[in-house]
Amino acid sequence: MPVLRLLRRNLVVIAGLLTLAYMILPNVVVMVFSFNKPNGRFNYAWQRFSLDAWKDPCGVADLCGSLSLSLRIAFWATLGATALGTMIAFALVRYRFRARGAINALIFLPMAMPEVVMAASLLTLFLNMGAELGFWTVLIAHVMFCLSFVVTAVKARVMSMDPRLEEAARDLYAGPLQTFLRVTLPIAAPGIAAGALLAFALSFDDFIITNFNAGSTVTFPMFVWGSAQRGTPVQINVIGTAMFVIAVAVVLLGQLIANRRKSRAGK
């Protein structure tokens, strides 16, 4: 039958579209309910269309404060994890030293370990050190668990680099710093950017590790969890929709820039 033939020929495409729809569906629900005006405290049933929440996204007490705190933590955690992770990735790929294999294995430990175990371990460490739980303990914890993801992303990119390009730069009398800035870094940039974006998303979204080590500090995920016990305000959906749209825009912009570079290189 023609229909069966069509399905067989496009089975992979259909499966991919269904998977994409499955992944995007929760975000669509969040978007739709950001325009809802519920009668009670819970924004779980559609009542009527309204732009009130969009006009006043900070209308709920402490919402924008927790959002600002999460953005600051995510920014500094991304900066620290990206800088350290990039150096570690280059060291693991380019140099031979003792315990290199053990370090390679340990890098994956935070990725494989359950978050609740890591959270409890970090809490024990901070309490034994006498550290006051708050912004800095959360930041240190976020840098630690984001580091593995950055190393993995950058390492994959560095391993695929052609060393002959750097050799050619040195043959043309480029110094070590000039070679790194003009050849090595631009080639490794996509992997570094991917690791940084992943670190930012993980840090901003984290709840378990943050909840253990935050003390009285309240980040945006913790605010959402606390609000869900009393009644979810529509403004949470507004912030979630805005973050999703920004993330998609960044990805599309990066893809557009990459396609333009490829087209220029092809010419």
Secondary structure, DSSP 4 states (H G I P E B T S, - for coil): -HHHHHHHHTHHHHHHHHHHHHHHHHHHHHHHHTTB--SSS---S---B--HHHH-TT-STTHHHHHHHHHHHHHHHHHHHHHHHHHHHHHHHH---TTHHHHHHHHTHHHHS-HHHHHHHHHHHHHHHTPPPSHHHHHHHHHHHHHHHHHHHHHHHHHTS-HHHHHHHHHTT--HHHHIIIIIHHHHHHHHHHHHHHHHHHHHH--HHHHHH-TT---HHHHHHHHHHH---HHHHHHHHHHHHHHHHHHHHHHHHHHHHHHHHH-
